Amino acid sequence: MISIEFLITSLVVVLIPGAGVIFTVSTGITQGRTASVYAALGCTAGIIPQLLATTLGLAAIMHTSALAFQTLKYAGVAYLLYIAYATWKDTAAFALENRPSCSTGMSLVVKALLRRSFAAAFTGLGVHLAFSEK
């Protein structure tokens, strides 16, 4: 049974945009909804090798540990959130492009600003990673 504490914690952890969210949304902006959904699938699939490495070494603990089993559930939740971000991006882009007061030039400016923002976010994450202690 999934507890309310688990759901709240999962929601908080996956709502914090990370590299997967940035990648999924930026792919959607530049290549469309289908590419964004595939990006979400790819981000989620990237978790599988980590899970396999962990679970193969800890199969007995996984079998007997409810906590370990519930942890395997953060990948399913993350995938659903990536899909939600991909869909939200497409809806927001459609609304922005089809506003009566928004000219085509304005939507191009907004798209360029979003691309640069995502590039800056990736750069910032890379710099942070490069200078982290661990």
N, C-alpha and C positions, 0 to 999 in steps of 0.2 A: 504494500500500500504506500502510495506517495504521500508524504506529510506536507502540510502547508509551509513548514519551514524550508523543506527541500525546494518547493516550487518558488518561494520568494527568493531564496539564495540563487537558484538557477536563473531566475529572471534578472536579478541584479548583475550577475556575472556576465550573462550573454548580452545584456543591453548596453554594456560599455563597449562602444565601437573599437574594434581592434583592426589588425591588418586584414583579416578576412572580410570584415564588413566594408572597409575602405576599398578593397579589391573588387568585391561583388558590386558595390554601388558604382564605382568608376567604370567597370566593365559594362554595366547597364547603360550608363550615360553615353559611352562611346560606341557601343555595339548593339544595344537594344536588350529587350526583355529576355529573349531566349538565351543569349550569351550570358546574361546576368544569372539566370537560373543554373546554367552549366557551371558558372564560376562558383556559385553557392555549393553545388554538388562537389566540385573539385576541392573547395576549402574543407568541406566535411570529410571527403575521402582522404584528405591529407592527415586527418587525425587517426585513421585506421592503423598505419604502421606503428605509431606510438602506442596505441592500445594493444596491438598484437605483442609488441616487445614487452610490455608490462604484464599482460595477462599470461603469456606463455611461461614466464618465470614465476608467476604467482597464482597458478591455476588452483591450487588447493585452497589458498586464502580466498580467492574469488568465489569458489564454490560455497564456502561457508560464511562469507562476509556479506551481510546485507548492504553495508556501506560501499563496498567495492562494486556490487551490482548496481546500486543507485548511481554511482559515478558514471557507469557506462550508459546510463539513461540519457550528461551535460552535452554528448555528441548529437543525439536526436533532437534535443532542445535547441542546440546551436544551429543545426540544419534548418529547422523550422523558422528560426529567427532570420537566417540568411535569406530564405525565400520571402519572408515578410519584408525585409529591407529591399529586396529586388523588386517586389511588387510596388512598394511604396515609392521607390525611385521612379518607376515608370508612370505611376499616377501623377506624381508631382511634376514630372517633366511634361506630361500631356497637358496638365492644367496651366503650367507656365507658358507653354507654346501657344495655347488656344485662348488666352485671355484677350478680350477685345482691345484693352489698352496696351497690350504688349506687342511691339513690332518684332519682326523677325530679327532685326539687328540687336534688339534688347535681349532676346532669348540666346543669341549667339554670345553676347557679352556675359550673360549669366553662366552659360555652359563653360566658357573659357575660365571664368572665375572659379567655378567648381573644380575643373580639371587642375588648375593651379593650386587650389586649396588641398586637393587630395595629394598632389605631388609634394607640397610642403609638409603635409602630415606624414607621408612615407619618409621623407627626408629627416624629419624630426625624430621619428621612431628609430630610424637607422643610426642617427647620431647618438640617441639615448642608449641604444644597444651597444654601440661601439665603445662608449665610455662607462658602461656599467661594470661593476666589480665582478660579478659572477659570470 
